């Protein structure tokens, strides 16, 4: 649970029932957008160990029957998400929009696809150059790479030592460098960010209202992307690692992925049996 400003944040959360009701009233023209790690699934030390909160698939499938679109927008590859999210009608958006699964079809950004060889070389360099920093893990995501520091004895020190190396590798490949919760990620610029992915879905589906949820700095772009929709409900899944700006911009703050899935369940209940 987060500590700083908890009472004030909980006061913001008192509005949640009225916000959920207003969103449920326009469900057929609204979208649900959320992250995976830290939002539907607790953060874990080993990336492959991440699992969604029990009952998540059922709740998302219920929402997909009632809302115009339900999408999980994540930094994970679609191949990973599809093994963790088994819910009919849910759109899976991986690598910040580089990959999407719509129905049974995988769509990959063609410009990013052209960077696959460069990602392979970047992973090779990172693995070699970071091997001397104990506890650092390089995750190959296919069309992106993430450097994890959570398993290091001192994650902050490990990240400080590694960041100049990761930055140099990103620059030499012409990739973007992204910061997250005890991670650094490099990826092709073609994919944009989570906000770009969300705006694309909004344009495609014509939704006029939305709930968007996240837990990290990368989700600020998603929060911004729903400006102009009404109602637009921004949910922060808080923790001791939460970016203050994300909590400040949220309409509703919950304390864990389990609380967020429970909130989604109540929203599904609001829209009918």
C-alpha positions as CSV (number, residue, x, y, z in Angstrom):
1,X,0.0,0.0,0.0
2,X,1.1,3.6,-0.7
3,X,1.6,5.8,2.4
4,X,2.2,9.4,1.4
5,X,-1.0,11.3,1.2
6,X,-3.1,8.2,1.7
7,X,-6.0,10.0,3.4
8,X,-6.3,12.6,0.7
9,X,-6.1,9.9,-2.0
10,X,-8.8,7.9,-0.3
11,X,-11.0,11.0,-0.2
12,X,-10.6,11.2,-4.0
13,X,-11.7,7.6,-4.1
14,X,-15.0,8.4,-2.4
15,X,-16.2,9.7,-5.8
16,X,-15.8,6.2,-7.4
17,X,-19.3,5.0,-7.1
18,X,-20.9,8.0,-8.9
19,X,-18.1,7.9,-11.5
20,X,-18.7,4.2,-12.2
21,X,-22.4,4.7,-12.4
22,X,-22.0,7.5,-14.9
23,X,-19.7,5.3,-17.0
24,X,-22.1,2.3,-16.8
25,X,-24.9,4.4,-18.1
26,X,-23.1,4.9,-21.4
27,X,-21.4,1.5,-21.6
28,X,-22.3,0.8,-25.2
29,X,-20.4,3.8,-26.3
30,X,-17.5,3.5,-23.8
31,X,-14.1,1.8,-23.6
32,X,-12.2,0.2,-20.7
33,X,-8.4,0.5,-21.0
34,X,-5.8,-0.8,-18.5
35,X,-2.2,-1.9,-18.1
36,X,-1.2,-5.5,-17.1
37,X,1.7,-5.4,-14.7
38,X,0.9,-3.5,-11.5
39,X,-2.7,-3.1,-12.6
40,X,-4.2,-6.5,-13.3
41,X,-1.2,-8.4,-11.9
42,X,1.0,-7.8,-8.9
43,X,4.5,-6.7,-9.6
44,X,6.9,-9.6,-9.1
45,X,10.7,-10.0,-9.1
46,X,10.8,-12.5,-12.0
47,X,9.0,-11.1,-15.1
48,X,7.8,-14.5,-16.3
49,X,6.1,-15.2,-12.9
50,X,3.6,-12.4,-13.3
51,X,0.0,-13.6,-13.2
52,X,-3.3,-11.7,-13.3
53,X,-5.4,-11.6,-10.1
54,X,-7.8,-14.6,-9.8
55,X,-11.0,-13.9,-11.7
56,X,-9.6,-11.2,-14.0
57,X,-10.5,-13.1,-17.2
58,X,-14.1,-13.6,-16.1
59,X,-14.5,-9.9,-15.2
60,X,-12.9,-8.6,-18.4
61,X,-15.1,-11.0,-20.5
62,X,-18.2,-9.7,-18.7
63,X,-17.2,-6.1,-19.5
64,X,-16.4,-6.9,-23.1
65,X,-20.1,-8.0,-23.5
66,X,-21.3,-4.6,-22.3
67,X,-18.7,-2.0,-23.4
68,X,-17.8,-1.0,-26.9
69,X,-14.2,-2.0,-26.4
70,X,-12.1,-3.5,-23.6
71,X,-8.3,-3.4,-24.1
72,X,-5.2,-4.3,-22.1
73,X,-2.4,-2.0,-23.3
74,X,0.9,-3.2,-22.0
75,X,4.7,-3.1,-22.4
76,X,4.6,-6.9,-22.6
77,X,4.5,-8.8,-25.9
78,X,1.1,-10.0,-27.1
79,X,2.4,-13.6,-26.9
80,X,2.9,-13.1,-23.1
81,X,-0.5,-11.3,-22.6
82,X,-2.4,-14.0,-24.5
83,X,-1.2,-16.7,-22.1
84,X,-2.3,-14.6,-19.1
85,X,-5.5,-13.0,-20.3
86,X,-8.0,-15.5,-21.6
87,X,-11.1,-13.4,-22.1
88,X,-13.3,-13.4,-25.1
89,X,-13.7,-10.1,-26.8
90,X,-10.7,-8.4,-25.1
91,X,-8.2,-6.6,-27.3
92,X,-4.6,-7.2,-26.4
93,X,-2.1,-4.4,-27.2
94,X,1.5,-5.3,-26.7
95,X,4.8,-3.4,-26.6
96,X,3.0,0.0,-26.2
97,X,1.1,-0.5,-29.5
98,X,3.7,-2.2,-31.7
99,X,1.7,-5.4,-31.5
100,X,-2.1,-5.9,-31.3
101,X,-4.3,-9.0,-31.2
102,X,-7.8,-8.2,-32.5
103,X,-10.0,-11.3,-32.5
104,X,-7.6,-14.0,-33.4
105,X,-5.3,-11.9,-35.6
106,X,-1.9,-10.5,-34.7
107,X,-1.1,-7.1,-36.2
108,X,2.5,-5.8,-36.0
109,X,3.6,-2.3,-36.9
110,X,5.6,-2.8,-40.1
111,X,8.2,-0.1,-39.3
112,X,8.9,-1.7,-36.0
113,X,9.1,-5.1,-37.6
114,X,12.0,-3.8,-39.6
115,X,13.9,-3.2,-36.4
116,X,14.0,-6.8,-35.3
117,X,17.6,-7.4,-36.2
118,X,18.6,-4.2,-34.3
119,X,16.8,-5.4,-31.2
120,X,18.7,-8.7,-31.4
121,X,22.0,-6.8,-31.5
122,X,20.9,-4.5,-28.7
123,X,20.0,-7.4,-26.4
124,X,23.3,-9.0,-27.2
125,X,25.2,-5.8,-26.2
126,X,23.1,-5.3,-23.1
127,X,23.5,-8.8,-21.9
128,X,27.3,-8.6,-22.3
129,X,27.9,-5.1,-21.0
130,X,25.6,-5.5,-17.9
131,X,26.7,-8.9,-16.8
132,X,29.0,-7.4,-14.2
133,X,26.1,-5.7,-12.3
134,X,24.8,-8.4,-10.0
135,X,21.0,-8.9,-10.1
136,X,20.3,-7.1,-13.4
137,X,18.2,-9.1,-15.8
138,X,17.8,-8.3,-19.5
139,X,14.5,-9.4,-20.9
140,X,14.2,-9.9,-24.7
141,X,10.6,-9.0,-25.8
142,X,11.0,-9.7,-29.5
143,X,10.6,-6.1,-30.7
144,X,11.8,-4.4,-27.4
145,X,14.1,-5.1,-24.5
146,X,13.7,-4.4,-20.8
147,X,16.4,-4.2,-18.2
148,X,15.1,-5.2,-14.7
149,X,16.7,-4.1,-11.5
150,X,14.2,-5.4,-8.9
151,X,16.4,-8.5,-8.1
152,X,19.5,-6.4,-7.4
153,X,20.6,-6.0,-3.7
154,X,20.3,-2.2,-4.3
155,X,18.0,-1.6,-7.3
156,X,18.6,2.2,-7.3
157,X,22.4,1.8,-7.4
158,X,22.2,-0.9,-10.0
159,X,20.0,1.3,-12.2
160,X,22.3,4.3,-11.8
161,X,25.3,2.1,-12.9
162,X,23.4,0.6,-15.8
163,X,21.5,3.6,-17.2
164,X,24.5,5.2,-19.1
165,X,25.1,1.9,-20.8
166,X,21.4,1.3,-21.7
167,X,21.1,4.9,-22.9
168,X,24.2,4.4,-25.2
169,X,22.8,1.2,-26.7
170,X,19.4,2.9,-27.3
171,X,21.0,5.9,-29.0
172,X,23.2,3.9,-31.2
173,X,20.2,1.8,-32.4
174,X,17.9,4.9,-32.8
175,X,15.6,3.5,-30.1
176,X,13.5,5.2,-27.4
177,X,14.6,4.8,-23.8
178,X,11.7,4.4,-21.3
179,X,11.7,4.5,-17.5
180,X,9.5,2.4,-15.3
181,X,9.2,0.8,-11.9
182,X,12.8,-0.5,-11.4
183,X,13.1,-1.1,-15.1
184,X,14.6,0.6,-18.2
185,X,13.2,-0.3,-21.6
186,X,14.4,0.3,-25.2
187,X,12.1,0.0,-28.2
188,X,11.7,1.2,-31.8
189,X,10.2,4.7,-32.0
190,X,7.6,3.5,-34.6
191,X,5.2,2.2,-32.0
192,X,4.6,5.4,-30.1
193,X,3.4,5.2,-26.5
194,X,0.4,3.8,-24.6
195,X,-1.5,7.1,-25.3
196,X,-1.0,6.8,-29.0
197,X,-2.3,3.2,-28.9
198,X,-5.3,4.3,-26.9
199,X,-6.1,7.2,-29.2
200,X,-5.9,4.8,-32.2
201,X,-8.5,2.5,-30.6
202,X,-10.7,5.5,-29.7
203,X,-10.7,6.7,-33.3
204,X,-11.3,3.3,-34.7
205,X,-14.2,2.4,-32.4
206,X,-15.7,5.9,-31.9
207,X,-16.1,5.6,-28.2
208,X,-17.1,8.7,-26.4
209,X,-16.3,7.7,-22.8
210,X,-13.7,5.7,-21.0
211,X,-12.1,4.2,-17.9
212,X,-8.3,4.1,-18.1
213,X,-6.1,2.5,-15.4
214,X,-2.4,2.3,-14.8
215,X,0.3,2.2,-12.1
216,X,3.5,3.8,-13.7
217,X,4.9,6.7,-15.6
218,X,4.1,5.1,-18.9
219,X,0.4,5.3,-18.1
220,X,0.4,9.1,-17.9
221,X,0.2,9.1,-21.7
222,X,-3.0,6.9,-21.4
223,X,-4.4,9.3,-18.8
224,X,-3.8,12.2,-21.2
225,X,-5.3,10.4,-24.2
226,X,-8.8,10.3,-22.7
227,X,-9.1,14.0,-22.4
228,X,-12.1,15.1,-24.3
229,X,-14.1,12.0,-23.5
230,X,-17.0,12.2,-21.1
231,X,-17.0,10.7,-18.7
232,X,-13.3,9.9,-18.5
233,X,-12.4,8.0,-15.4
234,X,-8.7,7.8,-14.6
235,X,-7.8,5.1,-12.1
236,X,-4.3,4.8,-10.4
237,X,-3.3,1.5,-8.8
238,X,-1.2,2.9,-6.0
239,X,1.8,1.5,-4.3
240,X,4.9,2.7,-2.5
241,X,6.5,3.1,-5.9
242,X,3.7,5.1,-7.5
243,X,4.7,8.2,-9.5
244,X,3.2,11.2,-7.6
245,X,2.0,12.7,-10.8
246,X,0.0,9.6,-11.7
247,X,-1.7,9.7,-8.2
248,X,-2.4,13.4,-8.6
249,X,-4.1,13.1,-12.0
250,X,-6.3,10.1,-10.9
251,X,-10.0,10.4,-10.3
252,X,-9.9,7.2,-8.3
253,X,-7.0,5.5,-6.5
254,X,-7.0,1.9,-5.4
255,X,-4.4,0.1,-3.3
256,X,-3.6,-3.0,-5.3
257,X,-4.4,-5.0,-8.5
258,X,-6.9,-7.0,-6.4
259,X,-8.8,-3.8,-5.5
260,X,-8.8,-2.7,-9.1
261,X,-10.2,-6.0,-10.4
262,X,-12.9,-5.7,-7.7
263,X,-13.7,-2.2,-9.0
264,X,-14.1,-3.6,-12.5
265,X,-16.4,-6.3,-11.1
266,X,-18.6,-3.6,-9.5
267,X,-18.6,-1.8,-12.8
268,X,-19.8,-4.9,-14.6
269,X,-22.5,-5.3,-12.0
270,X,-23.6,-1.8,-12.6
271,X,-24.3,-2.6,-16.3
272,X,-26.6,-5.5,-15.6
273,X,-26.7,-9.2,-14.8
